[in-house]
Amino acid sequence: MEDITQNMAELDMQSSRTAEVAAAAPRFRRKSSTFVDAIHDLPERMDMAPAQLYSTESGRLFHAGKIVIATVGLPARGKTHISVGLARYLRWLGVKTRVFHLGDYRRATVGPGKDVPEDYFFVNGEARCEVCAYQRFTDRPKSASAPSVLLRQKVLKKCREDIYHFLDHENGQVAIYDAVNPVSSGRRALAKEFAKNDIMTLFIESACYDEKIIEENVRNVKISSPDYVGWDSNAAVKHYLSRIAAKIPHFESMDETDLNYIKMINAGERFMINNCSFGYLGHRIVFYLLNTHVKFRCTYFARAGTSEELDSYKTDAALSEQGKRYAELMGQTLIRHREEERQALIARGGSDVPLKPLTVWTSTRRRTLETADYLKECGYKVRQRSQMSQINPGVCEKMSEEAIRAKYPEEVTKHEADPYHHRYPRAESYHDLAVRLEPVILELEREQNDLLLVAHESVLRVLYGYLMACNASEIPSLKFPRNEIVEIIPASYNNQAKQILIPDLPADMIPDSPEDIKIPVPGSGNVSPLTIHDDPIPDVVERISLLRAEGAKR
């Protein structure tokens, strides 16, 4: 008892460092860890989300009230991946959502460069004594010490406080509590606590019995988790597996009939749903989970080649000879890059396994189909998606920016005030395009092969905006020059993007698509969402800052 009192006093002294802990706490972060994927950024303004259909004074949608989604599952089962993916989808729809990773709070509380005690991830022996009572003393699972138990309580307290703050004082609607939540009694207590504050709790369990999926998740997590920055890969895997071993003897899979829960088995092979009080938003969450998985794959973005009739939207023109040359170079570059990545992985000690199959998606327009012809001839599967057709310019087709400004000055003023939502007469806005692309987004989440998207720049902007959690105001200004392929690599905490340069392209092929409306679809130049430099972070931050500054002026 004296030890516990002493440890409590020490923790109270540590908690007096409010400014230091608060500065590091996840609720106070303003930029994601890569400065590219903004899924963990805190929005500075209450803008409409890219696919949001309406707004309310409270900021909450679908008459759903406040919801906490709590993950359940052993480590390396894809809980963080599911949490981040679900937050991405809900925020895209306009539901104010934030992920609260318990691991982030642990790192913020312990401090940078410091490790938790070795027994931190063991269970509280006192809380589980009824399970151990029948076991011989030497067979009892390892238990956490009193200091580790108190440290865990401090971390949990800070995380719960931030969840309440987000829901009660920031007009938040969905808080995703990313933790193990291994014990049935703890889950019931959690749901009861939130119910007292008029918050519905939905549990999502990721159960996995496929050793291949577990091993793949372990390697992906150890690469992307902040816990293992600078670690040797084998040492990181060994340490992470020890965390799993510490929790296995105590984990209780969900079967509580009085709780709302969704159980995903083996990365989406099978689902179990216990529906006590699902509303519309709850069913949308189920719908999303039915279309997702936790398996690793890459997504590539490439522009369509140039066509013979450069200025026409309505004419479904074929590729020019220059466009055919681009299609061949783009395909060769992607094939070579994938093989180089595989060889680099083997050199780092990875398994010598075949490449994941590559699927190509295009729109139904000839230009995109013919851009994929080279890859189709190489044996890759090509699928046509009618929703991936470019943005409709309406009456502005074939008009220069100068002509548009002269003929439609009022429309230009409206567009400059809100380039994402404004539409010219008989045209589409970017918001219209985002709503049109929702079936493609769900198909994209369901796809398990590596995926190449060949499309017009306007379509790439919207899909990139979804995968990288861009604000609506940023999407119209994203640029995809034709001399590069953008690769998006999924990770547990956030997506990461990089460029693959296509060599030997003539300079006049790199700028924007000739049939673009010059105002809503500005020219590309040779800039992309990433920079060409090895370290893209400063330029990306500068680009985002400039866009936000321009939005604030408007």
Secondary structure, 3 states (H helix, E strand, C coil): CHHHHHHHHHHHHHHCCHHHHHHHCHHHCCCCCCCCCCCCCCCCCCCCCCCCCCCCCCCCCCCCCEEEEEEECCCCCCHHHHHHHHHHHHHHHCCCEEEEEHHHHHHHHHCCCCCCCCCCCCECCHHHHHHHCCCCHHHCCCECCHHHHHHHHHHHHHHHHHHHHHHHHCCCCEEEEECCCCCHHHHHHHHHHHHHCCEEEEEEEEECCCHHHHHHHHHHHHHHCHHHCCCCHHHHHHHHHHHHHHHHHHCCCCCCCCCEEEEEECCCCEEEEECCCCCHHHHHHHHHHCCCCCCCCCEEEEECCCECCCCCCCCCCCECHHHHHHHHHHHHHHHHHHHHHHHHHHHCCCCCCCCCCEEEEECCCHHHHHHCHHHHHCCCEEEECHHHCCCCCHHHCCCCHHHHHHHCHHHHHHHHHCCCCCCCCCCCCHHHHHHHCHHHHHHHHHCCCEEEEEECHHHHHHHHHHHCCCCCCCHHHCCCCCCEEEEEECCCCCCEEEEEECCCCCHHHCCCCCCCCCCCCCCCCCCCCCCCCCCCHHHHHHHHHHHHHHHHHC
